[in-house]
Amino acid sequence: MKKITEYINENLKIIVGVILALTILGVFYWNKKVLDSPKQEESRSEWAEVSKNKEASGKKKAEKDEDEDENEIIVDVKGAVKKPGIYKLSSKNHVSDAVASAGGFTEEAERKGINLAKKLQDEAEVYVPVRGEAETNHLLETKDNTSKTVEKTKININTADLTELQQLSGVGAKKAQDILDYRSENGSFQSVEELTKVSGFGPKTLEKLKEAITVD
């Protein structure tokens, strides 16, 4: 015991120095841990916020792309379909969708040559010819005239039926019926100019139709 006491007395300064050094190191380590903890938490929060923003941005971009890919378009469906007219469709639709919207083909429809898989464009015109009509295929025009068009034969207003008359630009079911009624009451048209005697067909309308109709 005496030897231990003597050893401690001889090395007291060293022992105290070691204890003091350990204490300082402990305090330093503790302070560093306390200071780093908020930074780590802040870093985790920032990372979570960045991830959240990226995810939100990705969703918005996907929604925007989807909106850009699918827009409402207007298509004019004419000819041998059950319900000719103007229809609102999607830019993702095809000619088959336009025909379906118009009630489908009539029994007189000439389906040969019609590309039902063709994608529609805004302000397009889909024309379904009548069986036996001159080979016109279908007419599909766009506002910028980029689609291929096929020249249409003139329509004989003395022999055309209700469906054929509606193939004329600006002629709907009512005007087509007016032509048939006039023809029934007055006989065949003697000239294309006589069309102005039918209600709704003035000189301006005749000028537009002159190159598309005949009485021969």
Sine and cosine of phi, psi and omega as CSV:
sin_phi,cos_phi,sin_psi,cos_psi,sin_omega,cos_omega
0.00,0.00,-0.64,0.77,0.00,-1.00
-0.90,0.43,-0.60,0.80,-0.01,-1.00
-0.92,0.39,-0.62,0.79,0.01,-1.00
-0.90,0.44,-0.69,0.73,0.00,-1.00
-0.89,0.46,-0.68,0.73,0.01,-1.00
-0.90,0.43,-0.61,0.79,-0.02,-1.00
-0.91,0.41,-0.66,0.75,0.00,-1.00
-0.90,0.44,-0.70,0.72,-0.01,-1.00
-0.89,0.46,-0.61,0.80,-0.03,-1.00
-0.95,0.30,-0.53,0.85,-0.08,-1.00
-0.92,-0.39,0.37,0.93,-0.07,-1.00
-0.85,0.53,-0.68,0.73,-0.04,-1.00
-0.89,0.45,-0.63,0.78,-0.01,-1.00
-0.92,0.40,-0.70,0.71,-0.02,-1.00
-0.88,0.47,-0.72,0.70,0.00,-1.00
-0.89,0.46,-0.64,0.77,0.01,-1.00
-0.89,0.45,-0.66,0.75,0.01,-1.00
-0.90,0.44,-0.72,0.69,0.00,-1.00
-0.88,0.48,-0.68,0.74,-0.01,-1.00
-0.90,0.44,-0.65,0.76,0.00,-1.00
-0.90,0.43,-0.67,0.74,0.02,-1.00
-0.90,0.44,-0.62,0.79,0.01,-1.00
-0.90,0.44,-0.71,0.71,0.00,-1.00
-0.88,0.47,-0.69,0.72,0.02,-1.00
-0.88,0.48,-0.65,0.76,0.00,-1.00
-0.90,0.44,-0.70,0.72,0.01,-1.00
-0.90,0.45,-0.67,0.74,-0.01,-1.00
-0.89,0.46,-0.70,0.72,-0.01,-1.00
-0.90,0.44,-0.67,0.74,-0.01,-1.00
-0.90,0.43,-0.71,0.70,0.01,-1.00
-0.89,0.46,-0.64,0.77,0.00,-1.00
-0.90,0.44,-0.64,0.76,0.01,-1.00
-0.91,0.42,-0.67,0.74,0.00,-1.00
-0.91,0.41,-0.65,0.76,-0.02,-1.00
-0.94,0.33,-0.59,0.80,-0.04,-1.00
-0.96,0.26,-0.46,0.89,-0.08,-1.00
-0.85,0.52,-0.76,0.65,0.03,-1.00
-0.89,0.46,-0.59,0.81,0.00,-1.00
-0.90,0.43,-0.66,0.75,0.01,-1.00
-0.91,0.42,-0.65,0.76,0.00,-1.00
-0.91,0.41,-0.66,0.75,0.03,-1.00
-0.90,0.44,-0.64,0.77,0.01,-1.00
-0.90,0.44,-0.66,0.75,0.02,-1.00
-0.90,0.43,-0.64,0.77,0.00,-1.00
-0.91,0.43,-0.68,0.74,0.01,-1.00
-0.89,0.46,-0.67,0.74,0.01,-1.00
-0.90,0.44,-0.67,0.75,0.02,-1.00
-0.90,0.44,-0.63,0.77,0.00,-1.00
-0.92,0.40,-0.67,0.74,0.03,-1.00
-0.88,0.47,-0.70,0.72,0.00,-1.00
-0.89,0.46,-0.65,0.76,-0.01,-1.00
-0.91,0.42,-0.68,0.74,0.01,-1.00
-0.90,0.43,-0.65,0.76,0.02,-1.00
-0.89,0.45,-0.67,0.74,-0.01,-1.00
-0.90,0.43,-0.69,0.72,0.01,-1.00
-0.90,0.44,-0.65,0.76,0.01,-1.00
-0.90,0.44,-0.64,0.77,0.01,-1.00
-0.90,0.44,-0.65,0.76,0.01,-1.00
-0.91,0.41,-0.68,0.73,0.00,-1.00
-0.89,0.46,-0.65,0.76,0.00,-1.00
-0.90,0.43,-0.66,0.75,0.00,-1.00
-0.90,0.44,-0.66,0.75,0.01,-1.00
-0.91,0.42,-0.65,0.76,0.01,-1.00
-0.90,0.44,-0.69,0.72,0.01,-1.00
-0.88,0.47,-0.63,0.78,-0.01,-1.00
-0.92,0.40,-0.66,0.75,0.02,-1.00
-0.90,0.44,-0.62,0.78,-0.01,-1.00
-0.94,0.34,-0.54,0.84,-0.04,-1.00
-0.96,0.30,-0.52,0.85,-0.08,-1.00
-0.84,-0.55,0.94,-0.35,0.02,-1.00
-0.80,-0.59,0.36,-0.93,0.04,-1.00
-0.98,0.20,0.72,-0.69,0.02,-1.00
-0.80,-0.60,0.34,-0.94,0.02,-1.00
-0.93,-0.36,0.78,-0.63,-0.04,-1.00
-0.77,-0.63,0.71,-0.71,0.02,-1.00
-0.98,-0.18,0.91,-0.41,-0.03,-1.00
-0.97,-0.24,0.85,-0.53,-0.07,-1.00
-0.76,-0.65,0.17,-0.99,0.11,-0.99
1.00,-0.04,-0.58,-0.81,-0.12,-0.99
-0.99,0.15,0.89,0.46,0.13,-0.99
-0.83,-0.55,0.35,-0.94,-0.11,-0.99
-0.95,0.32,-0.53,0.85,-0.03,-1.00
-0.72,-0.69,0.97,0.24,0.01,-1.00
-0.87,0.50,0.55,-0.84,0.02,-1.00
0.30,-0.95,-0.12,-0.99,0.00,-1.00
-0.98,-0.19,0.76,-0.65,-0.08,-1.00
-0.78,-0.62,0.55,-0.84,0.10,-1.00
-1.00,-0.08,0.85,-0.53,-0.02,-1.00
-0.75,-0.66,-0.05,-1.00,0.03,-1.00
-0.99,-0.15,0.49,-0.87,0.03,-1.00
-0.91,0.41,-0.19,0.98,0.04,-1.00
-1.00,0.03,-0.14,0.99,-0.04,-1.00
-0.97,0.23,0.26,-0.96,-0.01,-1.00
-0.85,-0.53,0.05,-1.00,-0.01,-1.00
-0.83,0.56,-0.60,0.80,0.01,-1.00
-0.86,0.51,-0.60,0.80,0.02,-1.00
-0.93,0.37,-0.61,0.79,0.01,-1.00
-0.91,0.43,-0.69,0.72,0.02,-1.00
-0.90,0.43,-0.66,0.75,0.01,-1.00
-0.89,0.45,-0.65,0.76,0.01,-1.00
-0.89,0.45,-0.51,0.86,0.00,-1.00
-1.00,0.04,0.27,0.96,0.08,-1.00
1.00,0.00,-0.01,1.00,0.01,-1.00
1.00,-0.04,0.04,-1.00,-0.02,-1.00
-0.95,0.31,0.50,-0.87,0.18,-0.98
-1.00,0.10,0.13,-0.99,0.00,-1.00
-0.92,0.40,-0.42,0.91,-0.04,-1.00
-1.00,0.04,-0.03,1.00,-0.11,-0.99
-0.91,0.41,0.67,-0.74,0.10,-0.99
-0.99,-0.12,0.98,-0.17,-0.09,-1.00
-0.99,0.16,-0.35,0.94,-0.04,-1.00
-0.89,0.46,0.74,-0.68,0.04,-1.00
1.00,-0.02,-0.10,0.99,0.02,-1.00
-1.00,-0.02,0.85,-0.52,0.00,-1.00
-1.00,0.03,1.00,-0.06,-0.05,-1.00
-0.93,0.37,-0.30,0.95,-0.05,-1.00
-1.00,0.04,-0.10,0.99,-0.05,-1.00
-0.92,0.39,0.70,-0.71,-0.01,-1.00
-0.98,0.22,0.62,-0.79,-0.04,-1.00
-0.99,0.12,0.40,-0.92,0.10,-1.00
-0.78,-0.63,0.34,-0.94,-0.01,-1.00
-0.89,0.46,0.64,-0.77,0.02,-1.00
0.91,0.42,0.46,0.89,0.02,-1.00
-0.99,0.14,0.40,-0.91,0.09,-1.00
-0.86,-0.51,0.84,-0.54,0.03,-1.00
-0.96,-0.29,0.88,-0.48,-0.04,-1.00
-0.90,-0.43,0.82,-0.58,0.03,-1.00
-0.95,-0.30,0.91,-0.41,-0.03,-1.00
-0.96,0.29,0.36,-0.93,0.06,-1.00
-1.00,0.06,0.56,-0.83,0.00,-1.00
-0.86,0.51,0.77,-0.64,-0.03,-1.00
0.99,-0.10,-0.25,0.97,0.04,-1.00
-0.94,0.34,0.40,-0.91,0.01,-1.00
-0.81,0.59,0.53,-0.85,-0.07,-1.00
-0.89,0.46,0.99,-0.16,0.01,-1.00
-0.89,-0.46,-0.17,0.99,-0.14,-0.99
0.83,0.55,-0.60,-0.80,0.11,-0.99
-0.91,-0.40,0.47,-0.88,-0.01,-1.00
-0.98,-0.22,0.81,-0.58,-0.01,-1.00
-0.74,-0.67,0.98,-0.22,-0.05,-1.00
-0.92,-0.39,0.46,-0.89,0.06,-1.00
-0.79,-0.61,0.22,-0.98,-0.08,-1.00
-0.88,0.47,-0.48,0.88,-0.02,-1.00
-0.99,-0.16,0.15,0.99,0.06,-1.00
0.82,0.57,0.53,0.85,-0.01,-1.00
-1.00,0.09,-0.33,0.94,-0.01,-1.00
-0.99,0.12,0.45,-0.89,0.00,-1.00
-0.95,0.30,0.70,-0.71,0.03,-1.00
-0.88,-0.47,0.45,-0.89,-0.01,-1.00
-0.87,-0.49,0.75,-0.66,-0.05,-1.00
-0.88,0.47,0.74,-0.68,-0.01,-1.00
-1.00,-0.08,0.56,-0.83,0.07,-1.00
-0.98,0.21,0.38,-0.93,0.01,-1.00
-0.94,0.34,0.53,-0.85,0.00,-1.00
-0.99,-0.15,0.78,-0.63,0.01,-1.00
-0.99,0.14,0.93,-0.36,-0.07,-1.00
-0.96,0.28,-0.09,1.00,0.07,-1.00
-1.00,-0.01,-0.35,0.94,-0.06,-1.00
-0.85,-0.53,-0.26,0.97,-0.07,-1.00
-0.92,0.39,0.59,-0.81,0.07,-1.00
-1.00,-0.04,-0.09,-1.00,-0.07,-1.00
-0.85,0.53,-0.69,0.72,-0.03,-1.00
-0.92,0.40,-0.68,0.73,-0.02,-1.00
-0.91,0.42,-0.63,0.78,0.00,-1.00
-0.90,0.43,-0.51,0.86,0.00,-1.00
-0.96,0.28,-0.10,0.99,0.08,-1.00
-0.97,0.26,-0.30,0.95,0.01,-1.00
-0.95,0.30,0.62,-0.78,-0.01,-1.00
-0.87,0.48,0.81,-0.59,0.05,-1.00
0.99,0.14,0.05,1.00,-0.01,-1.00
-0.97,-0.25,0.93,-0.38,0.04,-1.00
-0.99,-0.13,-0.23,-0.97,-0.05,-1.00
-0.89,0.45,-0.64,0.77,-0.05,-1.00
-0.92,0.40,-0.76,0.65,-0.01,-1.00
-0.90,0.43,-0.61,0.79,0.03,-1.00
-0.89,0.46,-0.66,0.75,0.01,-1.00
-0.92,0.38,-0.58,0.81,0.04,-1.00
-0.88,0.47,-0.62,0.78,0.04,-1.00
-0.90,0.43,-0.69,0.72,0.01,-1.00
-0.89,0.45,-0.65,0.76,0.00,-1.00
-0.90,0.43,-0.68,0.74,0.01,-1.00
-0.89,0.45,-0.68,0.73,-0.01,-1.00
-0.90,0.44,-0.60,0.80,-0.02,-1.00
-0.93,0.36,-0.58,0.82,-0.05,-1.00
-1.00,0.08,-0.53,0.85,-0.13,-0.99
-0.90,-0.44,-0.06,1.00,-0.03,-1.00
1.00,0.07,-0.18,-0.98,-0.07,-1.00
-0.92,0.40,0.49,-0.87,0.10,-0.99
-0.94,0.33,0.70,-0.71,0.02,-1.00
-1.00,0.05,-0.36,0.93,0.03,-1.00
-0.39,-0.92,0.32,-0.95,0.01,-1.00
-0.92,0.40,-0.45,0.89,0.00,-1.00
-0.91,0.42,-0.42,0.91,-0.01,-1.00
-0.91,0.42,-0.28,0.96,0.01,-1.00
-0.87,0.49,-0.41,0.91,0.00,-1.00
-0.92,0.38,-0.23,0.97,0.04,-1.00
-0.98,0.20,-0.21,0.98,0.03,-1.00
-1.00,0.07,0.70,-0.72,-0.02,-1.00
-0.83,0.55,0.76,-0.65,0.04,-1.00
1.00,-0.07,-0.07,1.00,-0.01,-1.00
-0.89,-0.45,1.00,-0.01,0.04,-1.00
-1.00,-0.01,-0.03,-1.00,0.00,-1.00
-0.83,0.55,-0.64,0.77,-0.02,-1.00
-0.91,0.40,-0.67,0.75,0.02,-1.00
-0.91,0.42,-0.66,0.75,0.02,-1.00
-0.87,0.49,-0.64,0.76,-0.01,-1.00
-0.87,0.50,-0.60,0.80,0.00,-1.00
-0.95,0.32,-0.54,0.84,-0.10,-1.00
-1.00,-0.09,-0.19,0.98,-0.16,-0.99
-0.80,0.60,-0.64,0.76,-0.04,-1.00
-0.99,0.16,-0.11,0.99,-0.07,-1.00
-0.94,-0.33,-0.10,1.00,-0.06,-1.00
-0.82,-0.58,0.31,-0.95,0.05,-1.00
-0.48,-0.88,0.31,-0.95,0.07,-1.00
-0.90,-0.43,-0.01,1.00,-0.03,-1.00
-1.00,0.02,0.00,0.00,0.00,0.00
